[in-house]
Amino acid sequence: QLQGYAPDVIIHAFGSNDSHLGMTPPTELERVTALHEQGVQRLNDFMQTVQSSHACPTPIVVHLDDYFGGHQQGSLIGDFTFRMVLKEVAGWYHNMAVSSAQVVGELVYPNTLEETSFSPKWRLRKGEYNEDVHFGYKGHVAIMWSFVYSALETMVDFCNLEDLQRRTELKHEQYAESRNGTTNIMSSVHELLPVNPPPLDYELRLDTVSNLWKEEKRRQEQHCKTVSKSPPCVMAWVAGPEGRTSDINSLSRYLKPFLTSKDGWEYERDMSHGWSRKLGIVAKNTNATLQFEFHSTTLPTKTLTVQSLKSYGEKWERSEALITITKRSPSENTTTTNGELGWSQVMQQRISGIHNSTSSITYTTELEFPVAVEVGSDIRVVVELVGGSTFKITGMMLCSR
């Protein structure tokens, strides 16, 4: 979607910290219930995002689970609940679900204190387990082999089904010829083209699902006819160990055409948490200001999505950023609060950089504009540190949808 063309395969996976949903309900049952609700919501949101992109038909989606750390969710049933949700939602959308954690579970659970090849080091600390979710390279190799095996098994199953369908069709054709007719029982099967189902949420009911399914089919047909084939974003980057913004130099080069001010912000690649590198752009002092400008936009702009880090401890105390979006339309002649002719405010949003969890997790915040900014406008995005002493951004997308 960000590159302007649709991928064939999407692997939906999270780092260990990001897999932890950071819930704090008081009882085990409430935590498990909240985990089920949040898991369903997160997976549904992801699939709705995939379906609303310009990918027609929807690409193959693989959901990957590699999470060990049931005590952090409250109990082992937390791990099993999330895997159950993953399989439920994947099955509903005709996706593929792979759980490497389930593959090696029988090697881990019988001896959680000593087994460290596929799971974190859960050594006792004052009579309690460490809340650690990071395992070593052997666990990551297990993820790779679990995925490869599942992919090959899926390919074999698909080829077997294709062969079965061809042989079945041949038998029906031979039967039709013997009866001097043209009946083809399989013709009705070919009419059942893949259709993305409606969202699997708690409001979906037996007495409404059929109508919603038909509505979704009509919506998808219309969407695929009208969706633009051009890139949907004015700017789109997600910092990480791979891709076009995989290191400080490539991230700096990508942002250079848009970045007009970087007062108190620096590019940073944090190696303290391993080779994921935690690349991003970081506020280093109070009132640090980051400013982007986009001139004569070629598409109506509706959303700004920000990926930012939330962490814990004294360093992140009161961490908060204020995002201000302003526009200058070709037909507009207004004045902003700082006296610049032609600029008017679209919206503001505060984002916290601290949360109630002893882990560092990347969160996504989507700012949906009250009214789309028209084609040909100039857009300015200002990020100001208004609380604490640091804030970290790991991705930004300014898009038409």
Backbone torsions as a table, in degrees:
resi	resn	phi	psi	omega
1	GLN	NA	-42.3	-176.5
2	LEU	-71.5	-28.6	-175.8
3	GLN	-85.0	-14.4	-178.2
4	GLY	100.2	0.1	174.8
5	TYR	-141.3	155.7	-171.9
6	ALA	-85.9	139.4	174.4
7	PRO	-75.0	157.9	175.3
8	ASP	-85.5	-33.3	-178.1
9	VAL	-135.1	136.1	174.6
10	ILE	-120.9	124.3	175.0
11	ILE	-100.5	115.6	-176.8
12	HIS	-96.6	101.8	-176.1
13	ALA	-142.2	159.6	-178.6
14	PHE	-128.9	153.9	167.3
15	GLY	-68.7	164.1	-175.6
16	SER	-57.8	-43.8	179.3
17	ASN	-63.3	-41.3	-177.2
18	ASP	-70.6	-22.9	176.9
19	SER	-72.2	-25.1	178.8
20	HIS	-78.4	118.4	-172.4
21	LEU	-81.4	-2.3	172.4
22	GLY	66.5	38.6	-177.1
23	MET	-88.3	148.6	-179.7
24	THR	-132.9	29.3	173.9
25	PRO	-59.4	149.6	-170.5
26	PRO	-71.7	-31.8	-174.9
27	THR	-110.8	160.3	-179.6
28	GLU	-60.3	-45.9	-178.0
29	LEU	-62.3	-41.1	179.1
30	GLU	-67.0	-35.4	178.5
31	ARG	-66.5	-43.0	179.5
32	VAL	-64.7	-42.2	178.3
33	THR	-62.2	-44.6	178.9
34	ALA	-64.4	-37.2	178.1
35	LEU	-62.2	-43.8	179.0
36	HIS	-61.9	-45.7	-178.4
37	GLU	-64.8	-45.9	-178.7
38	GLN	-69.0	-36.3	177.7
39	GLY	-63.3	-46.1	177.6
40	VAL	-60.4	-45.1	-178.0
41	GLN	-63.3	-44.7	-177.4
42	ARG	-65.6	-43.2	-179.1
43	LEU	-69.1	-39.0	176.3
44	ASN	-63.0	-43.9	179.2
45	ASP	-59.4	-42.0	179.9
46	PHE	-63.0	-45.6	-178.2
47	MET	-67.4	-35.0	176.5
48	GLN	-65.8	-36.1	176.7
49	THR	-65.3	-43.1	178.0
50	VAL	-61.0	-45.6	-176.4
51	GLN	-69.5	-28.1	-179.3
52	SER	-84.4	-6.7	175.3
53	SER	-73.3	-179.6	-176.6
54	HIS	-88.3	17.9	179.3
55	ALA	-77.5	111.2	177.7
56	CYS	-132.5	114.0	-3.5
57	PRO	-73.8	171.9	179.3
58	THR	-60.5	136.6	179.9
59	PRO	-68.6	168.1	174.3
60	ILE	-68.5	129.3	-179.2
61	VAL	-115.9	129.9	177.8
62	VAL	-118.6	122.4	176.3
63	HIS	-95.7	125.8	-175.0
64	LEU	-116.0	128.2	178.1
65	ASP	-118.6	122.7	177.9
66	ASP	-130.5	22.4	-167.7
67	TYR	-89.6	126.2	168.7
68	PHE	-118.0	133.8	177.9
69	GLY	149.9	45.1	-175.5
70	GLY	-57.3	-31.8	-179.6
71	HIS	-63.1	-26.9	179.9
72	GLN	-75.9	-27.2	173.6
73	GLN	-83.9	-10.5	-179.7
74	GLY	121.4	-36.6	-179.9
75	SER	-167.4	169.2	178.9
76	LEU	-61.3	-27.9	179.0
77	ILE	-62.1	-21.0	175.5
78	GLY	-62.9	-45.6	176.8
79	ASP	-59.9	-47.6	-176.3
80	PHE	-66.7	-33.9	178.6
81	THR	-64.6	-44.2	-179.4
82	PHE	-64.7	-39.9	178.6
83	ARG	-65.5	-36.8	177.7
84	MET	-63.7	-44.2	177.7
85	VAL	-61.8	-43.1	180.0
86	LEU	-58.1	-45.3	-179.6
87	LYS	-68.8	-39.0	179.6
88	GLU	-61.1	-52.2	-176.3
89	VAL	-68.6	-40.3	178.2
90	ALA	-60.7	-43.1	178.7
91	GLY	-64.7	-37.5	-179.7
92	TRP	-63.1	-41.5	-177.8
93	TYR	-92.3	7.2	-178.1
94	HIS	60.4	40.6	176.8
95	ASN	-98.8	176.9	177.2
96	MET	-106.8	136.4	178.3
97	ALA	-121.7	130.1	-180.0
98	VAL	-128.1	129.8	177.3
99	SER	-124.2	99.4	176.4
100	SER	-69.7	-27.3	177.7
101	ALA	-63.8	-38.5	178.2
102	GLN	-69.1	-34.1	-179.4
103	VAL	-60.6	-43.5	-175.4
104	VAL	-100.3	7.0	-176.1
105	GLY	-56.3	-40.4	-177.4
106	GLU	-71.3	-14.6	174.5
107	LEU	-87.9	-20.5	-174.1
108	VAL	-95.0	-52.9	-169.0
109	TYR	-64.3	-33.3	178.7
110	PRO	-64.4	-19.3	-176.8
111	ASN	-151.8	70.6	-172.9
112	THR	-69.8	-22.5	-179.0
113	LEU	-78.9	-33.2	-174.3
114	GLU	-99.5	-27.0	-177.1
115	GLU	-78.0	115.7	-179.6
116	THR	-130.0	6.4	179.5
117	SER	-74.4	-43.1	-175.2
118	PHE	-113.5	-1.4	-176.7
119	SER	-136.9	165.9	178.8
120	PRO	-65.6	170.2	177.8
121	LYS	-86.6	93.6	-177.8
122	TRP	-92.8	59.9	-179.9
123	ARG	-76.6	152.7	-178.8
124	LEU	-69.0	136.4	173.5
125	ARG	-130.1	107.6	-177.0
126	LYS	54.6	42.2	176.9
127	GLY	83.5	4.7	-178.0
128	GLU	-127.8	159.6	175.3
129	TYR	-75.3	144.4	169.4
130	ASN	-68.0	142.2	174.9
131	GLU	-88.0	75.7	-178.0
132	ASP	-116.3	136.0	-179.7
133	VAL	-121.6	9.5	-175.4
134	HIS	-103.2	120.6	177.5
135	PHE	-109.0	170.6	-173.2
136	GLY	-85.3	-167.1	-172.8
137	TYR	-66.1	-29.8	-179.9
138	LYS	-64.3	-38.0	176.1
139	GLY	-64.4	-35.9	178.5
140	HIS	-71.7	-34.0	174.3
141	VAL	-64.6	-38.8	178.1
142	ALA	-62.2	-36.9	176.4
143	ILE	-60.2	-47.8	-177.6
144	MET	-60.0	-48.0	-177.3
145	TRP	-68.4	-34.9	176.6
146	SER	-62.7	-42.5	179.9
147	PHE	-67.5	-45.6	-178.9
148	VAL	-61.4	-45.4	179.5
149	TYR	-60.2	-46.6	-179.3
150	SER	-62.7	-40.2	179.5
151	ALA	-64.5	-44.2	179.2
152	LEU	-65.4	-40.6	178.6
153	GLU	-62.8	-39.6	178.0
154	THR	-64.2	-41.6	178.7
155	MET	-62.9	-42.1	179.5
156	VAL	-64.3	-44.7	178.8
157	ASP	-61.0	-41.6	-179.7
158	PHE	-63.2	-46.0	-179.8
159	CYS	-63.6	-38.7	177.8
160	ASN	-64.2	-40.1	178.5
161	LEU	-67.3	-39.2	177.4
162	GLU	-62.0	-43.6	179.2
163	ASP	-64.3	-42.1	178.4
164	LEU	-62.3	-40.7	-179.9
165	GLN	-65.1	-41.3	179.5
166	ARG	-63.4	-42.9	-179.5
167	ARG	-68.1	-35.4	177.9
168	THR	-67.0	-43.6	178.1
169	GLU	-61.2	-40.7	179.9
170	LEU	-62.2	-41.8	178.9
171	LYS	-63.7	-40.4	179.7
172	HIS	-66.6	-38.1	178.3
173	GLU	-66.1	-42.4	178.3
174	GLN	-63.6	-39.3	178.5
175	TYR	-65.7	-41.8	-179.7
176	ALA	-64.2	-40.4	179.5
177	GLU	-65.7	-38.2	-179.7
178	SER	-67.1	-25.9	179.1
179	ARG	-95.0	7.2	-178.2
180	ASN	55.4	36.3	178.8
181	GLY	-127.5	-179.2	-179.1
182	THR	-120.7	17.0	-177.4
183	THR	-63.9	130.8	175.5
184	ASN	-129.4	102.1	-176.6
185	ILE	-61.2	-29.8	-176.3
186	MET	-76.6	-8.1	-178.0
187	SER	-61.6	-36.2	179.9
188	SER	-68.2	-28.9	179.1
189	VAL	-67.7	-40.0	-178.5
190	HIS	-66.6	-21.8	178.4
191	GLU	-74.5	-17.9	-179.3
192	LEU	-83.8	70.8	179.9
193	LEU	-69.6	153.1	-178.7
194	PRO	-58.5	128.0	177.9
195	VAL	-129.4	128.8	177.0
196	ASN	-69.1	128.5	-178.0
197	PRO	-74.4	167.1	175.0
198	PRO	-67.1	163.1	-178.6
199	PRO	-57.6	136.7	178.9
200	LEU	-88.9	79.1	179.7
201	ASP	-114.3	-176.3	-175.0
202	TYR	-76.2	-7.7	178.2
203	GLU	-92.3	-10.2	-177.8
204	LEU	-74.4	125.0	-175.1
205	ARG	-124.2	159.8	-179.6
206	LEU	-61.5	-34.8	-176.6
207	ASP	-84.0	-3.4	179.2
208	THR	-120.2	-15.1	-170.5
209	VAL	-63.0	-36.9	-176.6
210	SER	-65.6	-45.4	179.0
211	ASN	-65.4	-40.5	178.8
212	LEU	-65.1	-35.4	178.6
213	TRP	-64.4	-43.1	178.5
214	LYS	-65.8	-40.4	177.2
215	GLU	-62.7	-40.0	179.5
216	GLU	-65.0	-37.8	178.0
217	LYS	-63.2	-44.8	178.6
218	ARG	-64.2	-40.5	179.9
219	ARG	-63.2	-42.2	-179.4
220	GLN	-66.2	-40.5	178.0
221	GLU	-61.1	-43.3	179.4
222	GLN	-68.5	-39.5	-179.9
223	HIS	-61.2	-44.1	-177.7
224	CYS	-70.0	-22.6	177.7
225	LYS	-79.7	-33.1	-170.4
226	THR	-105.8	-17.8	-174.0
227	VAL	-64.4	141.7	-179.2
228	SER	-75.5	144.8	177.6
229	LYS	-89.9	-5.2	179.9
230	SER	-82.6	161.7	179.6
231	PRO	-57.6	134.6	-175.4
232	PRO	-85.7	-1.2	-173.6
233	CYS	-123.5	140.7	174.0
234	VAL	-73.5	-40.7	176.0
235	MET	-141.9	138.7	178.4
236	ALA	-154.2	117.9	176.0
237	TRP	-149.2	142.4	173.3
238	VAL	-132.4	113.6	-177.4
239	ALA	-72.0	139.0	-179.9
240	GLY	-173.3	178.8	-177.9
241	PRO	-70.2	-15.0	179.5
242	GLU	-129.6	170.4	175.0
243	GLY	95.1	-170.5	-173.4
244	ARG	-78.6	-12.0	174.4
245	THR	-123.6	61.9	-172.3
246	SER	-94.9	-10.9	178.1
247	ASP	-147.9	176.0	-175.0
248	ILE	-60.6	-42.9	-177.4
249	ASN	-65.2	-43.5	-179.0
250	SER	-69.9	-36.2	176.7
251	LEU	-65.8	-42.2	178.2
252	SER	-62.2	-43.2	179.7
253	ARG	-63.9	-40.3	-178.1
254	TYR	-66.0	-40.0	-175.8
255	LEU	-82.9	-14.6	-174.4
256	LYS	-54.3	-42.4	-179.1
257	PRO	-66.4	-22.0	-175.7
258	PHE	-104.5	-24.9	-171.0
259	LEU	-84.0	113.6	-178.0
260	THR	-102.8	-16.6	178.3
261	SER	-154.0	139.6	-179.3
262	LYS	-142.4	58.7	-175.6
263	ASP	-84.3	109.1	178.3
264	GLY	86.7	5.5	177.6
265	TRP	-112.4	145.1	178.8
266	GLU	-137.9	149.0	171.0
267	TYR	-72.6	141.0	-176.4
268	GLU	-144.3	139.8	174.0
269	ARG	-124.6	104.5	-174.7
270	ASP	-88.9	112.6	-178.7
271	MET	-92.2	1.2	-173.6
272	SER	-68.7	-18.5	-179.3
273	HIS	-110.1	23.0	175.1
274	GLY	101.2	-168.6	-170.8
275	TRP	-77.3	-0.8	173.1
276	SER	-66.5	-25.0	168.2
277	ARG	72.9	-15.1	173.4
278	LYS	45.3	51.0	-179.5
279	LEU	-70.4	144.3	176.6
280	GLY	179.3	-172.1	176.2
281	ILE	-118.7	128.6	-164.4
282	VAL	-123.9	134.9	172.4
283	ALA	-77.4	130.2	-174.0
284	LYS	-108.1	-11.9	179.1
285	ASN	-151.9	166.2	-178.6
286	THR	-60.3	140.7	179.6
287	ASN	67.5	15.9	175.5
288	ALA	-58.5	138.0	-174.2
289	THR	-128.0	132.0	178.8
290	LEU	-121.5	128.9	-175.9
291	GLN	-131.8	130.1	175.8
292	PHE	-116.7	145.5	174.5
293	GLU	-134.7	140.1	-179.6
294	PHE	-130.2	122.5	-172.0
295	HIS	-107.3	140.3	175.2
296	SER	48.9	59.8	-178.2
297	THR	-59.9	146.3	-174.1
298	THR	-102.3	7.3	178.4
299	LEU	-149.3	152.7	176.5
300	PRO	-65.8	129.2	-173.2
301	THR	-105.2	128.1	-171.9
302	LYS	-122.0	-24.7	-173.5
303	THR	-140.4	149.6	167.3
304	LEU	-123.8	120.0	178.8
305	THR	-107.9	128.7	-178.0
306	VAL	-120.7	126.6	170.9
307	GLN	-100.4	123.8	-177.9
308	SER	-139.4	158.2	-177.0
309	LEU	-90.8	138.2	168.8
310	LYS	-118.7	131.4	-176.7
311	SER	-135.4	-156.9	-172.6
312	TYR	-147.0	170.2	176.1
313	GLY	95.6	176.9	-175.1
314	GLU	-60.7	-37.9	-178.5
315	LYS	-59.6	-33.8	-174.9
316	TRP	-101.1	6.8	-178.3
317	GLU	-57.9	128.4	178.2
318	ARG	62.7	14.6	-179.4
319	SER	-59.2	126.0	-179.2
320	GLU	-158.1	137.6	177.9
321	ALA	-117.7	144.4	175.5
322	LEU	-109.3	122.4	178.9
323	ILE	-105.9	124.8	179.3
324	THR	-119.7	126.5	-179.5
325	ILE	-114.5	125.0	176.4
326	THR	-125.1	160.9	-179.2
327	LYS	-135.7	158.9	172.3
328	ARG	-135.5	101.3	-176.8
329	SER	-83.9	153.9	178.9
330	PRO	-58.4	-31.9	-176.2
331	SER	-97.2	4.0	-172.9
332	GLU	-97.9	143.6	178.9
333	ASN	-140.4	60.2	-178.6
334	THR	-112.7	171.1	-178.8
335	THR	-123.9	133.5	-179.8
336	THR	-81.0	176.4	-178.5
337	THR	-64.1	-25.5	178.5
338	ASN	-93.2	9.6	171.6
339	GLY	87.9	6.0	-179.7
340	GLU	-81.0	127.6	-177.4
341	LEU	-69.8	133.2	172.3
342	GLY	94.7	-14.3	-177.8
343	TRP	-96.2	134.5	176.1
344	SER	-133.0	149.5	-175.8
345	GLN	-76.6	134.1	175.6
346	VAL	-91.1	-51.2	178.1
347	MET	-171.6	166.8	173.8
348	GLN	-130.8	153.3	178.6
349	GLN	-152.7	133.9	174.1
350	ARG	-97.5	139.0	178.4
351	ILE	-127.7	127.9	179.4
352	SER	-82.4	148.0	177.7
353	GLY	-108.8	9.8	-179.6
354	ILE	-131.2	149.4	177.9
355	HIS	-145.6	171.3	-175.6
356	ASN	-90.4	66.5	-179.8
357	SER	-159.5	142.4	179.2
358	THR	-88.9	55.4	178.6
359	SER	-153.6	158.9	177.5
360	SER	-106.1	116.6	-171.9
361	ILE	-128.0	139.9	175.0
362	THR	-85.8	125.4	178.7
363	TYR	-111.4	151.6	177.4
364	THR	-111.1	127.7	176.9
365	THR	-118.8	122.1	179.6
366	GLU	-105.6	122.7	177.1
367	LEU	-101.5	111.7	179.8
368	GLU	-98.7	121.5	-175.2
369	PHE	-68.1	142.2	176.6
370	PRO	-57.2	-38.8	177.1
371	VAL	-137.8	136.9	-179.8
372	ALA	-61.1	140.5	176.0
373	VAL	-79.4	126.1	-171.5
374	GLU	-69.7	157.3	178.1
375	VAL	-59.3	141.2	179.3
376	GLY	90.5	-3.3	-178.9
377	SER	-81.8	162.8	168.3
378	ASP	-100.7	141.1	-179.1
379	ILE	-126.3	136.5	177.2
380	ARG	-122.6	131.5	177.3
381	VAL	-120.5	121.1	-179.9
382	VAL	-117.4	128.1	176.6
383	VAL	-114.9	118.8	-176.4
384	GLU	-122.7	133.0	175.7
385	LEU	-77.6	112.0	-176.3
386	VAL	-111.9	-2.7	178.1
387	GLY	-150.4	141.1	179.1
388	GLY	75.3	-164.6	-175.3
389	SER	-120.0	-0.5	179.9
390	THR	-157.1	158.9	176.6
391	PHE	-161.7	143.3	-175.8
392	LYS	-129.0	128.2	177.1
393	ILE	-108.3	130.6	-178.7
394	THR	-116.0	0.3	177.8
395	GLY	-177.5	149.9	177.0
396	MET	-147.9	141.8	177.9
397	MET	-139.7	120.1	175.9
398	LEU	-109.2	108.5	-164.4
399	CYS	-134.5	171.1	179.8
400	SER	-88.9	-6.5	179.3
401	ARG	-156.9	NA	NA
